[in-house]
Amino acid sequence: MNNQSQQVAVKNLLSIDDILGAEKLCYEKLDTYIGIAKDQELKTLLANLKQATQSHYGAVYNYLKSHQS
């Protein structure tokens, strides 16, 4: 791999790392909102979003780990 494509690959992995951080923040916020919410329907919706966010985090994490050297 030449130097230029290697730099692009590193930038892509850094961007993916940023996405990982955003997914983690989203998860933490949803957890907080679940604790604050009073309406059970809203809590259920937030819990479903939290579960989806956890799944996204896992997928991004696994992708990032598989591409680190």
Rosetta blueprint (number, residue, H / E / L):
1 M L
2 N L
3 N H
4 Q H
5 S H
6 Q H
7 Q H
8 V H
9 A H
10 V H
11 K H
12 N H
13 L H
14 L H
15 S H
16 I H
17 D H
18 D H
19 I H
20 L H
21 G H
22 A H
23 E H
24 K H
25 L H
26 C H
27 Y H
28 E H
29 K H
30 L H
31 D H
32 T H
33 Y H
34 I H
35 G H
36 I H
37 A L
38 K L
39 D L
40 Q H
41 E H
42 L H
43 K H
44 T H
45 L H
46 L H
47 A H
48 N H
49 L H
50 K H
51 Q H
52 A H
53 T H
54 Q H
55 S H
56 H H
57 Y H
58 G H
59 A H
60 V H
61 Y H
62 N H
63 Y H
64 L H
65 K H
66 S H
67 H L
68 Q L
69 S L
